[in-house]
Amino acid sequence: MSSPLPRLLVALSPRDEVDAALSQQLPTLPWSYASRSTPADWPDVEALLVGSVERELGDFTAARTPKLAFVQGVYTGLDGFPFERFPPPIRVAGNVGAFAPFVAEHAVALALAAARAIVPAQAKVRAGELRPPPEQRLLFRGTAVVLGFGEIGREVAIRLAGFGMRVVGLNRTGRMAPNCEAMYPADRLREALAEADLVVDVRPLTRATAGSIGAGELGAMRAEAIYVNVGRAGTVDPSALYHHLVDRPGFRAALDVWWEEDYAAGRFALRFPFADLPNFVGTPHCAGLGPGSSAYVLRRAVANLARFFRGESLLHVADRGDYLA
């Protein structure tokens, strides 16, 4: 007897942790890797698990899977997702919160690296110099403003509270949430920024957030504030940030995300030499990585797929209007 046609198409590189997540949570569901099947095998596909559509599926369109009703992303952000290839009523969900513990930890590491001047201090060590030490800042008793108070934002807030920081949030509505002392709505961004000794930007890149931090917003911040971005680089204007760092040497920034990232080549490009600045520290978009993180993230994505196949309400379905005009 031939195997049943897949109801789930997995557009990821075949690996043991994918097999394990699916066998644990969808043990009886017929599924297939896209790379190990052809469109002739896909007439019964109802759902798609995907990392990058372009990388894994090329010019794929939903016309090849007439029963497709749901697309689950492995990654959190859906900026760049080709929604036009998956028209309604197909629903699309990001893996919101799956990276939260790892990204939050990295955000705090960047905040500490910037505050405690770790990069200049390392240069002192290389030179065998004890004094003068680089100028230190403290998170202790400062005010942190977390932009994008969702699952990652809450995890960041919990960790910063451990340093004795007052944590303020910013979300779309201004509705209060646990683990912060005050909440601003998105339309009061400058007012929120003015409070901050530390800003941690964890927002997704949407039509509303793109370029939302420019010269005016940076100018609203305290002269010796620290700006950390582990969300999406596109939320901040690179020219404005670079020149703000140059013109205000007391201001510090730390980034894990970049404006032009090429994952296929394993490289990113910059129009401004941020890494040459003494008040800047960066990491190569690795906040979500760590031992066991990939398996954890896959389990979270597959859990939402399991909800779909059980007929339950789905989590984190995207509002297309956030991304498409």
PyMOL commands that set and color helices and strands:
alter all, ss='L'
color gray80, all
select helices_A, chain A and resi 16-25+34-36+39-41+53-57+62-64+83-85+100-115+118-126+151-161+186-193+215-220+233-235+238-247+274-276+293-309+320-322
alter helices_A, ss='H'
color red, helices_A
select strands_A, chain A and resi 8-11+31-33+47-50+70-73+91-93+143-147+166-171+182-185+198-201+226-229+252-255+260-262+267-269+280-282
alter strands_A, ss='S'
color yellow, strands_A
deselect
rebuild
show_as cartoon
